[in-house]
Every structure is written in C-alpha cells, then in structure tokens.
Amino acid sequence: MLSDTSDLNTSGSGDEDSSVFSKTEHSIIAAYLIVAGIISILSNIVVLGIFIKYKELRTPTNAVIINLAFTDIGVSSIGYPMSAASDLHGSWKFGYTGCQVYAGLNIFFGMVSIGLLTVVAADRYLTICCPDVGGRMTTSTYLSMILGAWINGLFWALMPIVGWASYAPDPTGTTCTINWRKNDASFMSYTMTVIVVNFLVPLTVMFYCYYHVAQSMRRYAARNCTAYLNRDWADQADVTKMSVIMIMMFLLAWSPYSIVCLWACFGDPRKIPPAMAIIAPLFAKSSTFYNPCIYVAANKKFRKAMFAMFKCQPHQAMPETRSVPMDMPRSPLTPGRI
C-alpha cells in the first residue's frame, strides 16, 4: 500500500503537466479552502461561545449541536489547511503518514456528523410524536447516543488504515481520501458497507422521523392543540425546521461523494471527471460553515442569544428564557389531544 501511495504522490507532484488541474485552478481551490476554513472556524467558535455563555441553552439535546460544532471545527482546523497548502504547492506535500491522518480524520468527522444528525432526527421524533417516551429521555441517554456516533465514526475511519480499503491521494494529487481508483474487492466491500450503514440507513431513519413529525405537527395545528403549548410550541417548530434544513443540506453535501464512490465501485474509476473528483470532497466539507448559518437563520432563540452575546448582555437580558430550543415540551402532547 505504501508503494501504491508513493506512486500516486510521484505522479501528482512532478511537473505541472502531470496534474489534472492547472496551477491557476489549484490556486482558486486553495483560496476557497482558506476562506471557507476561516469562516467555518470563526462561526463554530461563536456557536460554542453562545452555549458557554448562556446556561439555559446547555441542555442534553443541545449537546448534539455542540458536538456538531466540534466536528466542524475539527475538519476546518485540520482538513482545510492541509488541503489548501497542498493546492498552493501543486501536489500532496505531507507524505504517506499525513495522507493517512488527513483522510482518516475527514472520514471520522464526516461519519460522526452523520450520526449526530440522525440523533437530532430521533430527538425530533420522540419529542413531537412520542412525548411520553421523549419525556423519559435522560442526560445519560443523550450522552450514550452521542458517544455511539463518535465510536461509529472512529471505527469507519480506522478500517482503511488497518487494511480494509485504503487511503491515497485523489487524481488532483492535492487531497487524500478513500482510494477509489483501486476498486478491488476490499474497496468495494468497504464502500458499499459505509454507504449502507452511514448514508442509506441514516437517511431512512431521518425521512421516517421527519415524515411523522410533519404529520403530527399538521394534526396539532389543525386541531388547535398548539394553544396548550404556547411559546414551547414555537420553539419546537423552530427547531424542527432547523433540523429539516440541516438534513437537506446534508444530502446536498454528501451526495456527490457517494456518487463518486458508487461510480468507482460499479464503473470505470478512470472515467470519473477530475472536476467531479475534487468537487465531491469539497461539497462534503461544506457543511462545516453552513451549519452555523442554519442555526441562526432557522432558530429564533439561538439568533437572539447570538445578538445578546455580541451586545455583551448577560443571560438574564435575553428576550426569552422560558425554554431552550431543543428542550422537551413542558405541556403534554398526548395522542388523546390530537
């Protein structure tokens, strides 16, 4: 595997003609990565700062958002700089070990994010559709689900390092990922298992949860059950809207990468367009800077907390303090009321 990777590095780091992109194109990609990385790190630090400053936002369910911010910072602070430096250099410049670390961490944080988004979907389903069950969820339950997402991500990130598939520079020569150009049995079995376990299954769970959430909210609204919930209901509606947007953006971000992997499994990887080879991982990383935008745009309470922090207001000065964005509804949402 080392020799294969060395060959890839050699082919990608020779003269300029050996690269699938020109020096100008590499510079454009590097500029994008630098700007996106800075925006991502700063915006996610703001997200963490809001949760640190305002204790009323530190709830078990909001712990999922905090962990998402950590994964976004992880990709932004490690993945973006290494890839940008390689683009400026014109080829991968961190060697075999750097390739394994870079690709492994990107897969790790990506898989953790997918797991955490699935936890968010389950939380919305239990909160809105099964309040009796959701009301019994404890801090330990949420921490267990979050820990499960991190362990799952670690497992799939380590597998190519220990021999199930492998990591190598992609055709651009400036970033490392799953070695889909070597579409042998090991690559195909790993890729198909990852797509099923970390893409199709989470999407199925998410669609199931949000379909039933939408149905339940429609029934509550039609029968005026929201009168029982007052402001709590507005909070739940805000968070559900935010969650749905996050899932839609997740689809947009990870679909190109999945298509490239499936193409490599069932087609000729040499025919994958170079532009698609570089766009796919860039799209997958893009969630690191749009997630904070979603929090602000789709959730009034989070937005007000952010403005309060920028104005250096204490938490008592926040316009609303009754309930937190992803907290369980305090008023009963029983089937009999629907």
N, C-alpha and C positions, 0 to 999 in steps of 0.2 A: 504493500500500500504506500509505503514511503517513496519507493521509486516511481510509482504512478503519479504521486503528488509532485515529486521533483520534476518529472517530465512536463506536467501541466504548468508548473512555475516557469520552467525554461521556455516553453512555447509562448507563455504570456508575457515574458519580460525581456524578450530580445529587442529587435529594432521595432520601430513604430509600426511598420507594415504588418507585423505578426499579430497585432491586436485587432479585434473585431471593431473597435472604435478608434476614431482619430484622437489626437491629443486635445483638440478643442472640445470634442464630445466628452472626454474624460474630465476636463476642467469644468464643464457645465454640470456634470453629475456631482463632482466634488463640491461645487458651490451650493448645489441643492442640499446635499448632505450636511454641510456646515450650518446653513441657515436653519434647516429643519431640526438639526440636533440642538442648536441653541434655543430655539422656540420651545422644543419639547422639554428640555431640562428646566428652563425657567418656569414654564406653565405648570409642570408637575410639581415643582418645588412650591409654587403658590398653592396648589391643591393640598399638599401636605401641611403647609403653613396654616391654612384655614382650619383643618382638622385639629391641629395642635393648639391653635388659639381659642377655638370655641368648643368647650367641653360638651355642649349639648349636641354636637354633631358626631361625637365619638360613641357610636353605638355598634352592636355586633354586626348589623347589616352593613353599616357604612365601612366596616373593616374590609369588606370586599373592594370597595372603591380605593381605600388606602393601599391595599395590596396591588391593585391595578396600576396605581401611580408609581409604586416601586418597580414594577416590571417595565413600565415605560421609561423610567429613569435609567434602568439597567441597560436597555437597548440603546438609549440615546447617548449614554456616557461611555459605552464600550464599542458597540457596533458602528455607530455613525463615525466616530473619529478614525477608527482603523480603516474603514472603507474609504472615507474621504482622503486620508493620507495615501492610500494605495492608488486612488484615481489621480491624484496630483503627481504621483510617481510614475503612473502609467502601467503598473503591474503590482501584483500582490507582494508586499515588502516585509511581511512578518514571519515568513518561513513556515515550515510544516507545523510546528507547535502552535504558532499564532493562528494558523488556519483552523486547527482543531478547537482552540479556545474560542475564537470568534464564531465559528459555525455552531459549536455546541451551546454557547451562551444565547445566541439568537434563537435557536430551536427551543432551548429551555424557557426563555422568557415568553416566546410565542405560544408554546403549549400551556404554560401557566395562565396566560391571558385568556386563552380559550376556555380553560377550566373555570376560571373566575367568572367569566361571562355566563357560563352555564349555571353557576351558583346563583348569580343575580336573577336569572330566569326562574329558577326553582323558588327563590325567595319571593318573587312577584306572584308566582302561582299559589304558594302557601298563604301568603298574606291576603290576597284578594279572593281566591277560590276556596281555600280550606282554612279559614281563620282559626278554627278550633285546634287544628294541628299546628298552624303557624304560631299561635299564641303560646304553645308549649316549647317552641324552639328556644334553646338556651345559648348563652355565650359559648359554652363548650361545643355545642352542635355546630355553630358557625365556624369556630376555630378548626374543628375537625374537617369540615368541608374545604376550608381554605388550605389547610395543611395537605389534604388529599390532592388539590390542584397543583401544589408545589412539588409533591412527590411524583405525581404523574409526569410533570414536565421534566423533572430530573431524570427519570427512567428513560424517556424517549431521547433526551439529549445525549445520554451516555452510550446508548446502544451502538451508534456508528463508531464511537471511539474504541469500543471493545470488540468490534468486528462484524456487527450486523449492519450492513451497508457501510458507507464511509463518507468522510468529508473531504472536499477538494475544491480548488478554485473553479469558478464557473467560466464559461467561454470568454467573458470580458477580461478575466485574469486579475480583477481588482477586488473581488469579494469571494468569500468561501461559503459553501452550502452543501447540501446532500449531493454526492457525486452522481448526478442523474445521467451523465454521459456514459457511465459504466453500468448500463442497465442489465446486470446479471440477475440471477435468482435471488441473491441476497438483497440487492437494491429493490427489486420488485416486491418481495415479501415484506420488507420493512415499510416501503412507501405505501403499499395497499393497506397494511395494518394501521399505519398512522392516519391515513385518510379516513378509514372507517372509524377508528377509536377517537380521533381528535378533530374530526371535521363532520362526518355524516351523523354520528351518534349525538354530539353536542347540538348540531343544527336540528335534529329531530326533536330532542328534548326542548330546545328553545321554541321551536314552532308550536309544539304541543302546549307548552306553558302559556305562551303569549296568545295563542288562539283562545284558550279557555279563559284567560284573563280578560281579553277583549269581550268575549261573550258575557262574562259575569258583570263587567262594568256597564255594558249596554243594558243588562237587565236591571241593575241597581238604578241607573239613570231613568229608565222607562217607568219604574215603579216608585220613583222619588225617594228611594232609600238613602240617597246621599244626604237627606236632611238630618239623619241620625248622626252623621259623621262630621258635618260642618267643615272646619278647616282641615281636619285629618284627611278627609276625602280628597281635598285639593292637593294635599301633599302626596297622597298615594297616586293620584292621576299624574302629577308631575313626574314622579319617579318612574312610573310605568312608561310614560312617553320617552323619558330619557333612556330607559333600558332598551326599548324597541329601536330607537335610533342607533344606539351602540351596536346592537345585533346587525342591523342593516349595514352599518359601516364595516363591521367585522367581515360580512360577506364580501363587500367590495374590496376589502384589503387582502383577504386570503384566497379568493377565488382564482386570480391569475397564477399564484404559486401552485395551487392544486392542479390547475390545468397543465402547467409545465411538467409537473411530476407524472400525471397520468399520460401525457403525450410521450414522455420518456419511457414509461412502462409498456405502452401498447403501440408505440410508433417508433420512428427513427429519430433518436435524440439529436442527430446531426442536422436534421431539418428544422429544428426549433429556431425561429428567427432570433438573432442576437439582441434585437431591441426588446423582445418579449422576455429573454433570459435576464435582462437587467431590470426591466420594469416590474417583473413578478416579485423579487425580494424588496424592491423599493416600496411597492404597494403594501406588502406585508408589514413593513416597518412604519408605515404612515400612521397607524393607529396611535403611536406614541404622542403625536402632537394634536390629533383631532379629538381624542377622548376628553381632555380638559375643556375644549371648546363646547363639547356636548353637555358637560356638567353645567356650564354657565348658561348656555342657550336654552336648555330644556328644563332646568330646575330653579324655580324662583327662590327657594330658601338658600340654596347654595350661592346663587347670584347675589342675594342680599348680604350673605356672610362675606363674600369676596369684597363687595363695596365697603362694608363695615370695616374690614381689615385694612383696606387701602386708606380709609379715613382715620385709622388708628383709634377706632371706637372699641370700648370694652364689650364683652359678650352680652352684657345686660342691655346695650344700646341697639342690639339687633332688632329689627322691626317685629319679628315673630320669634317666640321662644317656646311655644306650646309643644311642638312635636318635631322630631327630626325627619329628614327627607325619606329615609328608608326604615323608619321605625314601624312596629306593628300597630295597626289601628286600635285605638283605645275603646271604641264603641263596637258592639257586637255586629258581625257580618254573618249572621246565621242563615242557612237555607230557607228557614221559615219566613224571613223578611223579604225574600226575593219574590 
